[in-house]
Amino acid sequence: MTVELTHPSTEPLASRAPTASHQPRRRWFLWTTPGRILALGAILAMLGVLSAFATSTTIDHRQQALTTVLDHTEPLSFAAGELYTTLSVADAAAATAFIAGAEPRPVRQRYEQAITDAAAALTRAASGLSDENMSQLLGRINANLAVYTGLIETARTNNRAGNPVGSSYLSEASSLMQGTILPDAQRLYEEMSSRVDGETTASTRIPAPVILVITATILFGAFAHRWLGRRTRRRVNIGLVAGGLAILIMVIWVGTALVISTAMSRSAKDTAAESLKTVTNLAITAQQARADETLSLIRRGDADIRKQSYYQRIEDMQRQLADYLEQEDSIDKTDLANANTLLARWRAADERINAYISVGNYQAATQVALGTGEDDSTPAFDKLESALSAGIQESRSQLRSDIASARRVLSGATIGGVVLSLGAAMAVALGLWPRMSEYR
């Protein structure tokens, strides 16, 4: 019997294990019309999701920044400015009470109220403050304020007893206030004000990522609609058109909200915040000038230095006030309209004080400084202080109103942008599915 061996090349092909890869077939599918339609749908859906994410993230960040300014930074800045102002008021009132001799009760109450307000402002400024340097600065102000009040009480006690050393204690207290406490308070106020400006500016920046993503979505959607129309010989795809309209509505809605919010934020920064800083600085300078005026009656050895300091501060106030009133967008011009007249009247009264001091008639100089007549110093200063206080309140109210409006106009834009973007993605999918189903 003969046994025939089969040559390996003659074995049936069916007995071999399949080794062909499906990868080429998948690559081939991507180059077919159904594959390209599927790729277009996937890219458009991804762009829709990215549009929703970019829009919601940008609006959320702006709302958080404006909320931080409104609820945290601006109150701290105002508390710092109030601290500076009340400390200046306290120093001026202490000097006024000292030269009055009998220490009128209203003047004493003014000093005590200023110290109480300063302590309250210190507490508000410290609440929520996380910056270590600013915390140390507040601690130093608080410690020095305790030393200052102690010196004032010692001066007051000696003044009541008729001891000449009382003026030395008052002079030391005023030097501590003018040379240490007020500069620290000014640094705190400037730092807080710069933070308000910085955070408000951050809410006015152009949202470049959102613009890029939405522009890419619109352009790619237009390209996809045109390509699909040529390939399927259908000029209009309802799904793509609906998706494009949804994106267009989102752009108009969110864009309008961002434009209005940006305008409000810029108004808050460039108008209200600047007005608040200007009027606050005017109020501080006025209190410092009042302290110079009264201390010239106590520190008789440096009356000339105090006089020059007083005139320099008045000239600075006149220049700042003139610039402020000339600006078209300045706030509360009505209350400050007569400020220049009051400054002129106050300066004229101070010139009378200096004239009496030059001949050694300190009693007459004191009467002009503390008198209640129209030509005396106190009425002009009190009216000026009242006008500046009204200007501060009006500017702050406008600042907070603008920031609140900038935040409020963004309400609903986040949800609206997400819903419209995701709705556009779903519309694209529904529009492409019938075209895909035509290929089987």
RODO-2510 file (C-alpha; in nm, 4 decimals, decimal comma):
residues 440
     n   res          X          Y          Z
     1     m     0,0000     0,0000     0,0000
     2     t     0,1366     0,3336    -0,0967
     3     v     0,1028     0,6280     0,1420
     4     e     0,0984     0,9711    -0,0211
     5     l     0,2172     1,2641     0,1788
     6     t     0,0389     1,5833     0,1186
     7     h     0,2582     1,8870     0,0486
     8     p     0,1935     2,1755     0,2897
     9     s     0,1146     2,4056     0,0038
    10     t    -0,1774     2,1864    -0,0968
    11     e    -0,3594     2,2060     0,2390
    12     p    -0,7088     2,3604     0,2284
    13     l    -0,7041     2,7337     0,2925
    14     a    -1,0097     2,7054     0,5144
    15     s    -0,8076     2,5243     0,7786
    16     r    -0,5906     2,8291     0,8476
    17     a    -0,6745     3,0595     1,1429
    18     p    -0,7904     3,4092     1,0356
    19     t    -0,5193     3,6685     1,0991
    20     a    -0,6424     3,9667     0,8975
    21     s    -0,6683     4,2917     1,1019
    22     h    -0,9825     4,5042     1,1141
    23     q    -0,7785     4,8269     1,1487
    24     p    -0,7571     4,8987     0,7742
    25     r    -1,1327     4,8516     0,7493
    26     r    -1,1889     5,1065     1,0259
    27     r    -0,9586     5,3539     0,8591
    28     w    -1,1389     5,2954     0,5341
    29     f    -1,4732     5,3721     0,7045
    30     l    -1,3507     5,7161     0,8182
    31     w    -1,2921     5,8102     0,4547
    32     t    -1,6414     5,7155     0,3497
    33     t    -1,9278     5,9644     0,3464
    34     p    -2,0945     5,8116     0,6591
    35     g    -1,7591     5,8205     0,8382
    36     r    -1,7061     6,1865     0,7529
    37     i    -2,0600     6,2758     0,8604
    38     l    -1,9973     6,0995     1,1910
    39     a    -1,6672     6,2862     1,2361
    40     l    -1,8352     6,6188     1,1621
    41     g    -2,1030     6,5436     1,4204
    42     a    -1,8460     6,4455     1,6824
    43     i    -1,6419     6,7633     1,6277
    44     l    -1,9499     6,9878     1,6368
    45     a    -2,0729     6,8189     1,9550
    46     m    -1,7316     6,8648     2,1154
    47     l    -1,7246     7,2330     2,0164
    48     g    -2,0749     7,2779     2,1597
    49     v    -1,9664     7,1293     2,4919
    50     l    -1,6525     7,3453     2,4925
    51     s    -1,8657     7,6536     2,4232
    52     a    -2,0895     7,5687     2,7176
    53     f    -1,7898     7,5105     2,9448
    54     a    -1,6045     7,8275     2,8387
    55     t    -1,9148     8,0437     2,8686
    56     s    -2,0200     7,9154     3,2096
    57     t    -1,6649     7,9307     3,3470
    58     t    -1,6091     8,2888     3,2318
    59     i    -1,9405     8,4158     3,3685
    60     d    -1,8925     8,2319     3,6991
    61     h    -1,5459     8,3837     3,7422
    62     r    -1,6805     8,7326     3,6769
    63     q    -1,9671     8,6889     3,9180
    64     q    -1,7311     8,5579     4,1858
    65     a    -1,4919     8,8510     4,1326
    66     l    -1,7745     9,1049     4,1577
    67     t    -1,9180     8,9283     4,4630
    68     t    -1,5766     8,9414     4,6309
    69     v    -1,5486     9,3142     4,5627
    70     l    -1,9011     9,3836     4,6849
    71     d    -1,8994     9,1662     4,9968
    72     h    -1,5353     9,1709     5,1028
    73     t    -1,2830     9,4012     4,9347
    74     e    -1,4912     9,7185     4,9074
    75     p    -1,6139     9,7057     5,2707
    76     l    -1,2522     9,6569     5,3842
    77     s    -1,1399     9,9502     5,1697
    78     f    -1,4173    10,1703     5,3064
    79     a    -1,3325    10,0661     5,6629
    80     a    -0,9672    10,1571     5,5989
    81     g    -1,0673    10,4973     5,4624
    82     e    -1,3031    10,5514     5,7534
    83     l    -1,0236    10,4576     5,9930
    84     y    -0,7973    10,7208     5,8399
    85     t    -1,0695    10,9853     5,8516
    86     t    -1,1812    10,9153     6,2085
    87     l    -0,8215    10,9152     6,3353
    88     s    -0,7729    11,2577     6,1778
    89     v    -1,1001    11,3739     6,3346
    90     a    -0,9859    11,2500     6,6750
    91     d    -0,6539    11,4323     6,6518
    92     a    -0,8162    11,7580     6,5447
    93     a    -1,0847    11,7289     6,8146
    94     a    -0,8260    11,6576     7,0843
    95     a    -0,6325    11,9706     6,9943
    96     t    -0,9525    12,1755     6,9763
    97     a    -1,0615    12,0550     7,3194
    98     f    -0,7204    12,1419     7,4634
    99     i    -0,7070    12,5009     7,3398
   100     a    -1,0676    12,5591     7,4502
   101     g    -0,9455    12,5485     7,8087
   102     a    -1,2765    12,4517     7,9689
   103     e    -1,3085    12,1663     7,7156
   104     p    -1,6623    12,2115     7,5755
   105     r    -1,8691    11,8982     7,6056
   106     p    -1,9583    11,8805     7,2317
   107     v    -1,5874    11,8884     7,1419
   108     r    -1,5095    11,6176     7,3981
   109     q    -1,7949    11,4052     7,2662
   110     r    -1,6635    11,4548     6,9152
   111     y    -1,3232    11,3196     7,0195
   112     e    -1,4713    11,0207     7,2021
   113     q    -1,7008    10,9406     6,9111
   114     a    -1,4076    10,9580     6,6695
   115     i    -1,2051    10,7155     6,8833
   116     t    -1,5041    10,4802     6,9039
   117     d    -1,5532    10,4982     6,5277
   118     a    -1,1827    10,4350     6,4722
   119     a    -1,1947    10,1247     6,6917
   120     a    -1,5014     9,9995     6,5024
   121     a    -1,3280    10,0679     6,1694
   122     l    -1,0239     9,8740     6,2913
   123     t    -1,2450     9,5759     6,3730
   124     r    -1,4165     9,5868     6,0331
   125     a    -1,0872     9,6255     5,8498
   126     a    -0,9422     9,3239     6,0325
   127     s    -1,2402     9,0944     5,9644
   128     g    -1,1582     8,8496     5,6886
   129     l    -0,8150     8,9997     5,6220
   130     s    -0,5799     8,7149     5,5286
   131     d    -0,2737     8,9167     5,4254
   132     e    -0,0078     8,8793     5,6948
   133     n     0,1564     9,2182     5,6287
   134     m    -0,1770     9,4001     5,6479
   135     s    -0,2653     9,2119     5,9682
   136     q     0,0614     9,3243     6,1267
   137     l    -0,0067     9,6790     6,0093
   138     l    -0,3492     9,6746     6,1743
   139     g    -0,1980     9,5388     6,4930
   140     r     0,0562     9,8197     6,4978
   141     i    -0,2154    10,0808     6,4450
   142     n    -0,4213     9,9314     6,7264
   143     a    -0,1259     9,9285     6,9661
   144     n    -0,0235    10,2861     6,8829
   145     l    -0,3829    10,4031     6,9127
   146     a    -0,3886    10,2770     7,2712
   147     v    -0,0696    10,4741     7,3438
   148     y    -0,2197    10,7808     7,1745
   149     t    -0,5379    10,7779     7,3828
   150     g    -0,3284    10,7370     7,6968
   151     l    -0,1205    11,0425     7,6098
   152     i    -0,4352    11,2425     7,5351
   153     e    -0,5855    11,1533     7,8723
   154     t    -0,2631    11,2521     8,0477
   155     a    -0,2601    11,5827     7,8606
   156     r    -0,6255    11,6382     7,9470
   157     t    -0,5660    11,5703     8,3169
   158     n    -0,2721    11,8088     8,3346
   159     n    -0,4598    12,0724     8,1384
   160     r    -0,7485    12,0599     8,3837
   161     a    -0,5035    12,0932     8,6722
   162     g    -0,3398    12,3936     8,5053
   163     n    -0,0044    12,2182     8,4575
   164     p     0,1894    12,3493     8,1528
   165     v     0,3246    11,9993     8,0900
   166     g    -0,0134    11,9099     7,9427
   167     s     0,0789    12,0746     7,6151
   168     s     0,3890    11,8547     7,5946
   169     y     0,1803    11,5394     7,6275
   170     l    -0,0614    11,6659     7,3643
   171     s     0,2285    11,7505     7,1350
   172     e     0,3732    11,4012     7,1792
   173     a     0,0330    11,2433     7,1103
   174     s    -0,0159    11,4501     6,7958
   175     s     0,3358    11,3617     6,6741
   176     l     0,2545    10,9941     6,7219
   177     m    -0,0694    11,0361     6,5269
   178     q     0,0743    11,2461     6,2441
   179     g     0,4066    11,0642     6,2143
   180     t     0,3144    10,6998     6,2728
   181     i    -0,0537    10,6135     6,3041
   182     l    -0,1881    10,8140     6,0105
   183     p     0,0878    10,7023     5,7679
   184     d     0,0120    10,3404     5,8596
   185     a    -0,3598    10,4021     5,8121
   186     q    -0,2895    10,5657     5,4763
   187     r    -0,0857    10,2663     5,3647
   188     l    -0,3707    10,0359     5,4650
   189     y    -0,6252    10,2480     5,2763
   190     e    -0,4119    10,2659     4,9619
   191     e    -0,3563     9,8900     4,9645
   192     m    -0,7265     9,8162     5,0027
   193     s    -0,8189    10,0695     4,7350
   194     s    -0,5715     9,9163     4,4916
   195     r    -0,7277     9,5759     4,5543
   196     v    -1,0716     9,7132     4,4705
   197     d    -0,9305     9,8580     4,1483
   198     g    -0,7507     9,5352     4,0600
   199     e    -1,0469     9,3063     4,1219
   200     t    -1,2861     9,5408     3,9420
   201     t    -1,0477     9,5606     3,6458
   202     a    -1,0326     9,1807     3,6322
   203     s    -1,4065     9,1749     3,5666
   204     t    -1,3676     9,3972     3,2585
   205     r    -1,1165     9,1871     3,0657
   206     i    -1,2123     9,0587     2,7208
   207     p    -1,3019     8,6856     2,7432
   208     a    -1,0642     8,5730     2,4662
   209     p    -1,1094     8,1934     2,5232
   210     v    -1,4878     8,2213     2,4917
   211     i    -1,4582     8,4276     2,1739
   212     l    -1,2144     8,1802     2,0178
   213     v    -1,4225     7,8723     2,1021
   214     i    -1,7531     8,0216     1,9842
   215     t    -1,5925     8,1584     1,6654
   216     a    -1,4447     7,8159     1,5904
   217     t    -1,7863     7,6568     1,6518
   218     i    -1,9659     7,8950     1,4156
   219     l    -1,7054     7,8676     1,1393
   220     f    -1,6856     7,4901     1,1583
   221     g    -2,0648     7,4660     1,1677
   222     a    -2,0884     7,6761     0,8504
   223     f    -1,8270     7,4577     0,6827
   224     a    -2,0051     7,1377     0,7897
   225     h    -2,3413     7,2622     0,6606
   226     r    -2,1944     7,3556     0,3231
   227     w    -2,0033     7,0271     0,2874
   228     l    -2,3085     6,8242     0,3864
   229     g    -2,5265     7,0130     0,1379
   230     r    -2,2893     6,9404    -0,1480
   231     r    -2,2464     6,5753    -0,0588
   232     t    -2,6130     6,4943     0,0034
   233     r    -2,7542     6,7412    -0,2509
   234     r    -2,9711     6,9018     0,0171
   235     r    -2,9191     7,2724     0,0638
   236     v    -3,0675     7,3018     0,4132
   237     n    -3,0147     7,0778     0,7118
   238     i    -3,2730     7,1632     0,9779
   239     g    -3,0608     7,0304     1,2622
   240     l    -2,7515     7,2287     1,1710
   241     v    -2,9570     7,5425     1,1126
   242     a    -3,1284     7,5004     1,4508
   243     g    -2,7925     7,4448     1,6189
   244     g    -2,6514     7,7546     1,4524
   245     l    -2,9495     7,9620     1,5654
   246     a    -2,9044     7,8336     1,9220
   247     i    -2,5373     7,9385     1,9164
   248     l    -2,6328     8,2756     1,7676
   249     i    -2,8905     8,3367     2,0414
   250     m    -2,6334     8,2392     2,3023
   251     v    -2,3781     8,4795     2,1525
   252     i    -2,6288     8,7673     2,1553
   253     w    -2,7516     8,6887     2,5068
   254     v    -2,4172     8,6247     2,6734
   255     g    -2,2395     8,8918     2,4688
   256     t    -2,4931     9,1571     2,5631
   257     a    -2,4734     9,0580     2,9300
   258     l    -2,0926     9,0727     2,9251
   259     v    -2,0880     9,4099     2,7471
   260     i    -2,3318     9,5648     2,9959
   261     s    -2,1501     9,4093     3,2917
   262     t    -1,8155     9,5353     3,1627
   263     a    -1,9560     9,8868     3,1167
   264     m    -2,0917     9,8840     3,4732
   265     s    -1,7599     9,7571     3,6127
   266     r    -1,5658    10,0239     3,4264
   267     s    -1,8048    10,2897     3,5523
   268     a    -1,7510    10,1612     3,9058
   269     k    -1,3733    10,1743     3,8678
   270     d    -1,3235    10,4879     3,6570
   271     t    -1,6032    10,7039     3,7990
   272     a    -1,7383    10,5960     4,1372
   273     a    -1,4145    10,4536     4,2808
   274     e    -1,2101    10,7512     4,1640
   275     s    -1,4676    10,9939     4,3040
   276     l    -1,4668    10,8074     4,6351
   277     k    -1,0877    10,8206     4,6601
   278     t    -1,0760    11,1882     4,5679
   279     v    -1,3425    11,2986     4,8163
   280     t    -1,1968    11,0746     5,0894
   281     n    -0,8534    11,2296     5,0363
   282     l    -1,0124    11,5753     5,0527
   283     a    -1,1781    11,4870     5,3843
   284     i    -0,8512    11,3545     5,5250
   285     t    -0,6596    11,6620     5,4125
   286     a    -0,9252    11,8875     5,5680
   287     q    -0,8879    11,7139     5,9047
   288     q    -0,5099    11,7415     5,8866
   289     a    -0,5376    12,1117     5,8046
   290     r    -0,7694    12,1569     6,1028
   291     a    -0,5110    11,9848     6,3239
   292     d    -0,2393    12,2182     6,1904
   293     e    -0,4600    12,5176     6,2651
   294     t    -0,5346    12,4204     6,6230
   295     l    -0,1850    12,2905     6,7034
   296     s    -0,0380    12,6242     6,5981
   297     l    -0,2108    12,7658     6,9069
   298     i    -0,0508    12,5011     7,1287
   299     r     0,2940    12,4527     6,9794
   300     r     0,3807    12,8155     6,9783
   301     g     0,7405    12,7455     6,8872
   302     d     0,6575    12,5948     6,5492
   303     a     0,3607    12,8145     6,4540
   304     d     0,5309    12,9124     6,1266
   305     i     0,5798    12,5483     6,0282
   306     r     0,2162    12,4718     6,1056
   307     k     0,1046    12,7762     5,9095
   308     q     0,2961    12,6675     5,6013
   309     s     0,1624    12,3138     5,6347
   310     y    -0,1913    12,4483     5,6660
   311     y    -0,1623    12,6674     5,3563
   312     q    -0,0097    12,3813     5,1571
   313     r    -0,2973    12,1521     5,2461
   314     i    -0,5577    12,4178     5,1606
   315     e    -0,3945    12,4798     4,8224
   316     d    -0,3880    12,1067     4,7524
   317     m    -0,7556    12,0828     4,8404
   318     q    -0,8457    12,3760     4,6158
   319     r    -0,6585    12,2208     4,3241
   320     q    -0,8093    11,8732     4,3734
   321     l    -1,1559    12,0179     4,4199
   322     a    -1,1303    12,2288     4,1037
   323     d    -1,0183    11,9248     3,9014
   324     y    -1,2972    11,7162     4,0497
   325     l    -1,5715    11,9664     3,9734
   326     e    -1,4473    12,0127     3,6150
   327     q    -1,4873    11,6440     3,5339
   328     e    -1,8181    11,5638     3,3672
   329     d    -1,8601    11,2258     3,5352
   330     s    -1,7844    11,3411     3,8905
   331     i    -2,0410    11,2314     4,1479
   332     d    -2,2356    11,4579     4,3850
   333     k    -2,1226    11,7950     4,2527
   334     t    -2,4180    11,9606     4,4250
   335     d    -2,2928    11,9043     4,7798
   336     l    -1,9418    12,0159     4,6854
   337     a    -2,0437    12,3141     4,4729
   338     n    -1,9828    12,5598     4,7614
   339     a    -1,6706    12,3826     4,8888
   340     n    -1,4364    12,6363     4,7281
   341     t    -1,6255    12,9206     4,8975
   342     l    -1,6004    12,7419     5,2320
   343     l    -1,2268    12,6851     5,1788
   344     a    -1,1774    13,0535     5,1034
   345     r    -1,3752    13,1519     5,4145
   346     w    -1,1792    12,9055     5,6267
   347     r    -0,8479    13,0353     5,4959
   348     a    -0,9519    13,3947     5,5642
   349     a    -1,0344    13,2975     5,9229
   350     d    -0,6970    13,1280     5,9604
   351     e    -0,5216    13,4408     5,8350
   352     r    -0,6958    13,6316     6,1148
   353     i    -0,5716    13,3661     6,3607
   354     n    -0,2152    13,4081     6,2364
   355     a    -0,2461    13,7848     6,2589
   356     y    -0,3455    13,7614     6,6263
   357     i    -0,0685    13,5071     6,6948
   358     s     0,1903    13,7375     6,5378
   359     v     0,1103    14,0054     6,7986
   360     g     0,0848    13,7556     7,0834
   361     n    -0,2918    13,7793     7,1265
   362     y    -0,3583    13,4049     7,1656
   363     q    -0,6928    13,4584     7,3340
   364     a    -0,8332    13,6397     7,0295
   365     a    -0,6764    13,3776     6,7990
   366     t    -0,8456    13,1026     6,9993
   367     q    -1,1771    13,2831     6,9759
   368     v    -1,1518    13,2942     6,5962
   369     a    -1,0491    12,9277     6,5831
   370     l    -1,3343    12,8069     6,8020
   371     g    -1,5966    13,0761     6,7519
   372     t    -1,9355    13,0211     6,5953
   373     g    -1,9580    13,3414     6,3928
   374     e    -1,9814    13,3353     6,0139
   375     d    -1,6288    13,4739     5,9831
   376     d    -1,4811    13,2268     6,2320
   377     s    -1,2985    12,9072     6,1456
   378     t    -1,5228    12,6421     6,2987
   379     p    -1,8454    12,7088     6,0993
   380     a    -1,6610    12,7018     5,7658
   381     f    -1,4771    12,3819     5,8606
   382     d    -1,7919    12,2103     5,9905
   383     k    -1,9861    12,2886     5,6714
   384     l    -1,6965    12,1703     5,4563
   385     e    -1,6686    11,8490     5,6556
   386     s    -2,0431    11,7877     5,6207
   387     a    -2,0267    11,8390     5,2430
   388     l    -1,7309    11,6023     5,2089
   389     s    -1,9025    11,3372     5,4221
   390     a    -2,2085    11,3560     5,1967
   391     g    -1,9814    11,3234     4,8925
   392     i    -1,8161    11,0134     5,0376
   393     q    -2,1503    10,8462     5,1037
   394     e    -2,2846    10,9330     4,7595
   395     s    -1,9715    10,8069     4,5829
   396     r    -1,9708    10,4849     4,7804
   397     s    -2,3401    10,4251     4,7107
   398     q    -2,2755    10,4738     4,3392
   399     l    -1,9760    10,2399     4,3503
   400     r    -2,1689     9,9596     4,5170
   401     s    -2,4687    10,0161     4,2888
   402     d    -2,2528     9,9840     3,9764
   403     i    -2,0835     9,6675     4,1032
   404     a    -2,4174     9,5144     4,2050
   405     s    -2,5631     9,5977     3,8612
   406     a    -2,2591     9,4461     3,6881
   407     r    -2,3122     9,1251     3,8836
   408     r    -2,6905     9,1199     3,8492
   409     v    -2,6882     9,1507     3,4698
   410     l    -2,4934     8,8237     3,4500
   411     s    -2,7619     8,6332     3,6393
   412     g    -2,9131     8,3634     3,4232
   413     a    -2,6504     8,3974     3,1503
   414     t    -2,4600     8,0933     3,2777
   415     i    -2,7587     7,8577     3,2655
   416     g    -2,8791     8,0100     2,9398
   417     g    -2,5396     7,9673     2,7741
   418     v    -2,5081     7,6039     2,8847
   419     v    -2,8630     7,5129     2,7786
   420     l    -2,8278     7,6756     2,4376
   421     s    -2,4828     7,5249     2,3724
   422     l    -2,5933     7,1734     2,4668
   423     g    -2,9183     7,2250     2,2763
   424     a    -2,7121     7,3174     1,9697
   425     a    -2,5120     6,9951     2,0046
   426     m    -2,8311     6,7890     2,0291
   427     a    -2,9818     6,9664     1,7266
   428     v    -2,6696     6,8858     1,5239
   429     a    -2,6948     6,5198     1,6221
   430     l    -3,0621     6,5056     1,5261
   431     g    -2,9860     6,6779     1,1987
   432     l    -2,7056     6,4409     1,1029
   433     w    -2,8780     6,1178     1,2028
   434     p    -3,1164     6,1034     0,9008
   435     r    -2,8202     6,1543     0,6666
   436     m    -2,6323     5,8747     0,8399
   437     s    -2,9318     5,6407     0,8177
   438     e    -2,9366     5,6769     0,4390
   439     y    -2,6139     5,4789     0,4188
   440     r    -2,6625     5,1124     0,5092
***
